Amino acid sequence: MGNIYYDGTKLLNLKDINGEKPGIIMCTGNRSAGKTTYFNRYVVNRFKKYNEKFVLLYRYKDELDGVSDKFFKDINTLFFPKDTMESEKREHGIYHNLYLNDKHCGYALAMNSADRIRKLSHFFSDAERILFDEFQTETNKYIPGEITKFRSIYTTIARGQGKQIRDVQVIMLSNAITLLNPYYQAFGISERLQKNTKFLRGEGFVLEFTLNENARDSMKQSAFNRAFIDTKYLDFAAENVYLDDNKSFIDTPKGNNRYIGTIIYQNKSYGLRSYDDLGIVYVSDKPDLTYPFKIAVTTADHDINYVMLKKNDAFITGLRWYFEKGCFRFKNLQSKSAILTALSYY
């Protein structure tokens, strides 16, 4: 039997791949594991003990309504029964001030308001950390230019106190949804993951994959969940299996096949072949450059012979379906990395 409650102590004390203090701390796991409860409590305790203010980051402005209850209600009952939290709209609701026992403790911001928030940077120069819950979405719907806006928000908050950029800690939490989420791609995580990875260190970040066995068992024993024949969602929610995980591997299929297209990534071309009898799409570094259908993964790879991804949504959607069903095979890690980037949700 595992621990009843999640404990993020080890994650908070991990160094990055260079042995340095990480700027970004990420935690993914099964639902109801206690990740959010632990880190919500953590940022409140840091304020109460050290007066370290925090930022709660959301995607959309309308998510800021009722933010004090969303954030504080559960931990209020469990850990802070004598405390109260309230929020106050500022700048026509562009951001909210948060107050713990009438003392200003932080802010709530919407990422989609990044441009307007940038002009208000002086308000946030006393924040010490950012808490971003649900950085992966179950629907795989992200705001346009999300990674750019995420970075803009960070830069806005990290200004001030006589420094061009301060070391503001970022804590990112989510359930395990898909390797195709834009944050895994931005940090180069997807191609590094192994089946049994528990902790992953990168340049400036650390990532934990946690499975709370009590939460898993409770969800599986739920009469509601047992009523459904399709267990895919339950596997995701309870077992920490990626809802859209590809389960693909590096292999070379054999048999009849047809060429379906070329993608270019980091100035290198990759060929896609469909093995219809096997139901597999195979990616290799041996493209057929005479085939007319070619797609560029990034603007840097774009030239007159390659069309951009956004103009071929139907083709990309079809490939994502294959990926989610575990029907991709790759000649090598480079081929896999190119497809992960091409199919990512941005």
C-alpha positions as a printed Julia matrix, in Angstrom:
346×3 Matrix{Float64}:
   0.0    0.0     0.0
   1.41   3.38   -1.0
   1.25   6.65    0.84
  -2.24   8.07    1.25
  -1.1   11.59    0.42
   1.37  12.85   -2.14
   4.62  14.27   -0.74
   6.61  16.59   -2.98
   9.61  16.99   -0.67
  11.98  14.99   -2.87
  10.91  16.79   -6.02
  11.38  20.21   -4.41
  14.92  19.28   -3.41
  16.05  17.78   -6.74
  18.77  19.49   -8.76
  18.58  19.73  -12.53
  20.76  17.77  -14.97
  23.67  20.15  -14.34
  23.41  19.94  -10.55
  21.89  23.42  -10.41
  18.72  24.62   -8.71
  15.9   24.14  -11.25
  13.73  27.06  -12.33
  10.83  24.77  -13.26
   9.42  21.96  -11.12
   6.92  19.66  -12.84
   4.75  16.9   -11.43
   2.37  14.63  -13.32
   0.37  11.74  -11.94
  -2.96   9.98  -11.69
  -6.07  11.87  -10.68
  -6.86  12.41   -6.99
  -3.24  11.67   -6.1
  -2.91  14.83   -4.0
  -0.51  16.83   -6.19
  -2.63  19.97   -6.21
  -3.41  19.77   -2.51
   0.27  19.41   -1.62
   1.53  22.31   -3.7
  -1.39  24.61   -2.88
  -0.54  24.06    0.76
   3.15  24.56    0.01
   2.76  28.02   -1.52
   0.48  29.15    1.31
   2.93  27.91    3.92
   5.81  29.69    2.19
   3.82  32.91    2.39
   2.86  32.42    6.03
   6.41  31.56    7.12
   8.54  33.71    4.82
   6.13  36.25    3.31
   6.81  34.83   -0.18
   3.99  35.88   -2.47
   2.79  33.6    -5.27
   1.04  33.73   -8.63
  -1.74  31.35   -9.65
  -1.62  30.93  -13.41
  -4.65  30.06  -15.53
  -5.3   30.05  -19.27
  -8.41  32.19  -19.6
  -9.65  35.34  -17.91
 -13.01  33.83  -16.97
 -11.2   31.17  -14.92
 -10.22  33.9   -12.46
 -13.8   34.27  -11.24
 -14.09  32.79   -7.76
 -10.37  32.03   -7.75
  -9.96  32.27   -3.98
 -12.51  29.48   -3.43
 -11.12  27.35   -6.26
  -7.65  27.53   -4.81
  -8.23  27.65   -1.07
 -11.43  25.75   -0.26
  -9.98  22.24    0.09
  -6.77  23.18    1.88
  -8.74  25.6     4.09
 -10.71  22.69    5.54
  -7.74  20.32    5.76
  -4.86  22.53    6.89
  -5.88  26.15    7.49
  -9.26  26.07    9.29
  -8.65  29.41   11.03
  -7.57  31.24    7.87
  -9.58  33.01    5.18
  -8.76  33.92    1.59
 -10.39  36.51   -0.62
  -9.72  37.85   -4.1
 -10.12  41.3    -5.62
 -10.47  42.09   -9.33
  -8.0   44.61  -10.67
  -7.62  46.33  -14.05
 -11.11  45.26  -15.18
 -10.43  41.66  -14.19
  -7.12  41.28  -16.03
  -5.69  40.0   -12.77
  -6.88  39.39   -9.22
  -5.16  40.24   -5.97
  -5.26  37.48   -3.36
  -5.53  38.14    0.37
  -4.87  35.68    3.19
  -6.46  36.94    6.39
  -6.7   40.39    4.76
  -2.97  40.39    4.02
  -1.91  40.54    0.37
  -0.39  37.15   -0.5
  -0.32  37.0    -4.29
  -2.01  37.22   -7.66
  -4.1   35.25  -10.11
  -3.34  35.78  -13.81
  -4.67  34.51  -17.12
  -2.09  33.5   -19.72
  -4.31  34.64  -22.56
  -3.98  38.21  -21.23
  -0.18  38.1   -21.53
   0.08  41.24  -23.66
  -1.95  43.37  -21.27
  -0.26  41.88  -18.2
   3.15  42.78  -19.66
   2.25  46.44  -19.26
   1.49  45.87  -15.57
   4.76  44.14  -14.68
   5.52  46.54  -11.81
   2.6   45.08   -9.84
   4.07  41.57   -9.75
   7.7   42.25   -8.87
   7.22  40.9    -5.32
   6.05  37.43   -6.41
   8.47  34.58   -5.62
   6.82  31.64   -7.36
   4.25  30.68   -9.99
   1.85  27.77   -9.6
   0.38  26.45  -12.85
  -2.07  23.59  -12.33
  -3.4   21.49  -15.23
  -0.65  22.44  -17.67
  -1.86  19.48  -19.74
  -5.51  19.59  -20.82
  -7.69  16.53  -21.27
  -9.12  18.01  -24.47
  -5.69  18.87  -25.92
  -6.96  22.4   -26.52
  -4.35  25.07  -25.82
  -4.49  28.8   -26.36
  -2.85  30.07  -29.58
   0.86  30.62  -29.02
   0.63  29.16  -25.53
   4.34  28.52  -25.0
   5.2   32.06  -26.11
   2.57  33.51  -23.78
   3.75  31.3   -20.93
   7.28  32.62  -21.37
   5.99  36.18  -21.65
   4.08  35.85  -18.37
   7.18  34.53  -16.65
   9.34  37.37  -17.97
   6.74  39.9   -16.82
   6.65  38.48  -13.29
  10.42  38.02  -13.04
  11.21  41.69  -13.69
  11.91  44.19  -10.95
  13.75  44.58   -7.64
  16.72  46.06   -9.49
  17.21  42.97  -11.65
  16.49  42.35  -15.31
  15.21  38.9   -14.39
  14.72  37.33  -10.97
  14.79  33.64  -10.09
  11.06  33.02   -9.78
  10.21  29.39   -9.06
   7.68  27.78  -11.43
   5.63  24.79  -10.25
   3.66  22.95  -12.97
   1.14  20.21  -12.2
  -1.11  17.99  -14.29
  -2.56  14.57  -14.83
  -0.78  12.41  -17.4
  -2.56  13.1   -20.69
  -0.3   12.85  -23.75
   3.31  12.95  -24.83
   2.17  15.43  -27.48
   1.48  18.25  -25.03
   3.38  21.44  -25.96
   5.31  21.68  -22.7
   6.94  18.27  -23.1
   7.94  19.32  -26.58
   9.26  22.72  -25.46
  11.43  21.07  -22.8
  12.51  18.09  -24.94
  10.84  15.63  -22.58
   8.79  13.34  -24.86
  11.64  11.51  -26.56
  13.5   10.99  -23.26
  10.73   9.25  -21.33
  11.01   5.59  -20.49
   8.2    3.34  -19.27
   9.41   3.3   -15.67
  10.67   6.88  -15.41
   9.98   8.33  -11.94
  12.14  11.45  -12.01
  13.56  13.23  -15.04
  16.17  15.99  -14.88
  16.69  18.46  -17.68
  18.27  21.82  -18.38
  16.68  24.04  -15.75
  13.82  21.68  -14.86
  12.98  18.54  -12.92
   9.95  16.33  -13.51
   8.29  13.7   -11.34
   5.86  11.0   -12.43
   3.83   9.92   -9.42
   1.29   7.13   -8.97
  -0.83   7.23   -5.82
  -1.96   3.66   -5.27
  -4.74   4.59   -2.85
  -6.25   6.98   -5.38
  -5.89   4.33   -8.08
  -7.61   1.62   -6.04
 -10.42   3.94   -4.92
 -11.18   4.96   -8.48
 -11.19   1.37   -9.71
 -13.55   0.31   -6.92
 -15.98   3.15   -7.68
 -19.38   1.84   -8.79
 -19.6    4.68  -11.28
 -16.33   3.78  -13.0
 -17.11   0.05  -12.99
 -20.27   0.76  -14.98
 -18.3    1.7   -18.11
 -17.14  -0.99  -20.54
 -14.47   1.28  -22.08
 -11.64   1.49  -19.52
  -9.39   3.9   -21.43
 -10.37   6.95  -19.39
 -10.11   5.0   -16.14
  -6.63   3.81  -17.11
  -5.62   7.43  -17.61
  -7.27   8.73  -14.44
  -6.35   5.9   -12.07
  -3.26   4.21  -13.44
  -1.27   7.21  -14.7
  -1.3    5.73  -18.21
  -1.14   8.5   -20.77
  -4.64   8.99  -22.17
  -3.18   9.53  -25.64
   0.12   7.72  -25.16
   1.51   6.18  -28.34
   3.08   2.99  -26.88
   5.11   3.03  -30.07
   8.65   1.8   -30.48
  11.61   1.76  -32.81
  11.18  -1.06  -35.3
  11.2   -1.74  -39.04
   8.0   -3.37  -40.31
   7.95  -5.66  -43.33
   5.41  -6.09  -46.1
   3.6   -4.08  -48.7
   3.56  -0.35  -48.12
   2.84   2.94  -49.83
   4.54   6.3   -49.49
   2.24   8.96  -47.99
   4.42  12.01  -47.45
   7.62  13.73  -46.36
   8.2   15.95  -43.36
  11.19  18.17  -42.78
  12.45  18.91  -39.29
  15.64  20.72  -38.32
  16.68  20.82  -41.96
  16.37  17.04  -42.38
  13.71  15.15  -44.35
  11.84  12.07  -43.11
   9.65   9.71  -45.09
   6.26   8.36  -43.99
   5.03   5.01  -45.29
   1.71   3.33  -44.59
   1.68  -0.44  -44.07
  -2.04  -0.88  -44.63
  -2.13  -4.63  -43.89
  -0.45  -4.03  -40.52
  -2.25  -0.8   -39.73
   1.08   0.95  -39.14
   2.72   4.19  -40.21
   6.49   3.93  -40.44
   8.84   6.9   -40.25
  12.43   6.75  -41.48
  15.23   9.06  -42.54
  14.94   7.72  -46.12
  12.44  10.07  -47.79
  11.22   9.89  -51.36
  11.97  13.46  -52.41
  10.15  12.97  -55.72
   6.83  12.54  -53.89
   4.95  15.86  -54.12
   3.36  15.94  -50.64
   5.86  17.56  -48.25
   5.3   19.3   -44.9
   7.59  21.58  -42.89
   7.42  21.15  -39.11
   8.67  24.64  -38.2
   8.89  27.99  -39.93
  12.68  27.62  -39.92
  12.27  24.51  -42.09
   9.84  26.15  -44.48
  10.83  26.82  -48.08
   9.09  26.88  -51.47
   8.88  23.07  -51.65
   7.28  22.54  -48.25
   3.85  23.54  -47.0
   3.3   24.39  -43.35
   1.56  22.11  -40.84
  -1.43  24.37  -40.23
  -2.46  24.06  -43.89
  -2.76  20.28  -43.55
  -4.9   19.84  -40.45
  -6.75  16.83  -41.84
  -3.51  14.97  -42.59
  -2.07  15.79  -39.15
  -5.32  14.79  -37.43
  -5.14  11.42  -39.18
  -1.56  10.9   -38.05
  -2.49  11.81  -34.47
  -5.18   9.12  -34.58
  -2.55   6.55  -35.56
  -0.21   7.82  -32.85
  -2.89   7.6   -30.15
  -3.7    4.04  -31.2
  -0.05   3.01  -30.91
   0.33   2.51  -34.66
   3.6    4.35  -35.31
   6.98   2.74  -35.78
  10.28   4.6   -36.15
  13.61   3.78  -37.68
  15.48   5.73  -34.98
  15.13   8.3   -32.22
  15.59  11.17  -34.66
  12.59  10.0   -36.68
  10.52   9.7   -33.52
  11.51  13.18  -32.33
  10.5   14.69  -35.67
   7.03  13.12  -35.52
   6.48  14.05  -31.87
   7.17  17.64  -32.78
   5.04  17.58  -35.92
   2.03  16.11  -34.11
   2.25  18.19  -30.94
  -0.7   20.33  -29.88
   0.19  24.02  -30.14
